[in-house]
Amino acid sequence: MKMKKLSGPSVRVGDHIDTDTIIPARYLSSTDSKLLAAHCLELLDAKTRDRIHAGIVLVAGSNFGCGSSREHAPLALKARGILAVVAKSFARIFFRNGINLGLPLIEIPAAIEIPDGEEIELDFAAGKIEIPATKKVFTFPPLPGFVGELLEAGGLLAYLKAGGKLE
């Protein structure tokens, strides 16, 4: 996988963050990225919500993206400028939608150990997350080649438009 490394501050959210929390249903009639970004995660508590901005790495507990299978949820996260989501576990349909839309997602049981507010570095090719301040390293299985190609391209449609092949 050629995907570059990403780094940014971590913002922790809890378990069972559902798609309606990610983007409330009242905004589903729009695909306008500015509107989705503006309302992304607005249902979180004010202290957390105010820390959600472009360039962060969202760190979650179990079952992130549960609920309905709306593609608007990963689209809103990507539109908000969230670099990646690291979670203990993802709802399967959310995970697939996120990868298809080009949102980097890392499932790692140790996500609950990643501290809130720390700068973290994600190395997709090496399968590691590092916290430079403490030198703590968490490992995860590197993403399969095809998944990496989709993310590198910016999602499934961009991959296909660039001549990528489905096998």
C-alpha atoms as one frame of an Amber mdcrd trajectory, in Angstrom:
protein
   0.000   0.000   0.000   1.339   3.406  -0.927  -0.870   5.416   1.420   1.035
   8.157   3.172   1.397   8.583   6.880  -1.073  10.825   8.659  -0.692  12.730
  11.902  -2.908  14.929  13.999  -4.272  15.409  17.488  -6.587  12.746  18.849
 -10.133  13.499  19.943 -11.806  10.687  21.863 -15.474   9.816  21.680 -17.233
   6.932  23.373 -18.797   3.638  22.440 -21.787   3.151  20.139 -21.520   6.453
  18.279 -24.325   5.910  15.782 -24.818   7.369  12.340 -27.480   9.764  13.642
 -24.913  11.192  16.073 -22.382  11.490  13.255 -24.877  13.333  11.026 -28.457
  13.886  12.231 -31.212  12.546   9.968 -32.615  16.012   9.272 -29.575  16.696
   7.026 -29.845  13.554   4.905 -31.675  15.288   2.068 -28.420  17.057   1.195
 -25.081  15.908  -0.167 -23.599  19.399   0.171 -20.248  18.808   1.855 -20.251
  22.210   3.594 -23.639  21.536   5.182 -22.661  18.012   6.245 -19.356  19.260
   7.671 -21.090  22.018   9.633 -23.419  19.558  11.351 -21.057  16.606  11.715
 -21.065  15.323  15.319 -23.129  18.294  16.504 -25.048  16.020  18.892 -21.951
  15.316  21.001 -21.478  17.180  24.270 -20.275  20.764  23.740 -16.819  20.146
  25.211 -16.090  17.357  22.705 -17.957  18.935  19.783 -15.880  22.120  20.033
 -12.685  20.071  19.565 -13.866  18.439  16.320 -12.154  20.217  13.422 -10.208
  19.512  10.269  -6.936  17.719  10.863  -7.910  15.602  13.876  -7.871  11.846
  14.273 -11.107  10.678  15.833 -10.567   7.890  18.381 -13.601   5.839  19.376
 -14.618   2.861  21.453 -16.748  -0.065  20.327 -19.295  -0.197  17.519 -18.521
   3.163  15.892 -20.971   3.931  13.087 -23.774   1.675  14.290 -27.347   2.409
  13.284 -28.599   3.005   9.786 -26.432   2.302   6.769 -26.342   5.867   5.501
 -23.344   6.894   3.429 -23.819  10.425   4.700 -22.067   9.503   7.975 -18.570
   8.814   6.595 -19.126  11.529   3.989 -19.783  14.060   6.785 -16.639  12.994
   8.677 -14.555  13.319   5.536 -16.143  16.692   4.674 -15.339  17.921   8.202
 -11.677  17.212   7.469 -11.257  14.361   9.940  -8.078  12.583   8.848  -9.009
   9.104  10.061 -11.073   7.229  12.611  -9.392   4.750  14.944 -11.841   2.592
  16.891 -11.992  -0.530  18.986 -14.619  -1.777  16.510 -16.810  -0.481  13.691
 -20.267  -1.391  12.512 -19.561  -3.435   9.376 -21.681  -1.401   6.942 -20.165
   1.852   8.230 -16.687   0.408   7.745 -17.433  -0.548   4.137 -19.083   2.800
   3.381 -16.137   4.661   4.912 -13.551   2.778   2.868 -15.640   3.189  -0.301
 -15.727   6.942   0.302 -11.997   7.148   1.028 -12.139   7.696   4.802  -9.239
   5.896   6.520 -10.518   3.611   9.283  -8.356   1.582  11.656  -9.880  -1.098
  13.859  -7.675  -1.840  16.826  -8.713  -3.190  20.242  -6.113  -0.946  21.921
  -7.877   2.207  20.651  -9.196   2.705  24.178  -5.588   3.201  25.333  -4.890
   6.082  22.932  -4.997   9.237  25.055  -7.258  12.140  24.259  -5.619  15.281
  22.941  -2.251  13.753  22.042  -0.584  14.113  18.660  -0.632  10.688  17.027
   0.972   9.366  13.864  -0.670   6.708  11.688   1.527   4.626   9.414  -0.787
   2.510   7.279   1.932   0.624   5.419   3.733  -0.404   8.610   0.520  -1.007
  10.536   1.354   1.193  13.489   0.087   4.128  15.490   2.691   6.084  17.428
   2.327   8.720  20.115   5.522  10.765  19.676   5.332  12.403  23.123   5.480
   9.060  24.924   6.997   6.881  22.172   4.132   4.429  22.753   3.360   2.318
  19.674   0.211   0.377  18.860   0.172  -2.096  15.998  -2.582  -3.193  13.660
  -2.636  -5.470  10.637  -1.733  -3.372   7.587  -4.739  -2.789   5.382  -5.029
  -5.186   2.438  -3.549  -3.843  -0.808  -6.879  -3.199  -2.497  -8.215  -1.254
   0.497  -5.042   0.832   0.519  -5.443   1.549  -3.178  -9.032   2.734  -2.607
  -7.952   5.034   0.214  -4.972   6.343  -1.730  -7.273   7.179  -4.661  -9.791
   8.945  -2.406 -12.480   6.271  -2.547 -14.020   3.682  -4.846 -15.338   6.068
  -7.503 -12.057   7.961  -7.737 -10.213   4.626  -7.939 -12.387   3.462 -10.842
 -12.157   6.828 -12.635  -8.360   6.581 -12.414  -8.482   3.214 -14.187  -8.478
   0.945 -11.167  -9.862  -2.527 -11.689 -12.255  -4.567  -9.592 -11.150  -8.165
  -9.482
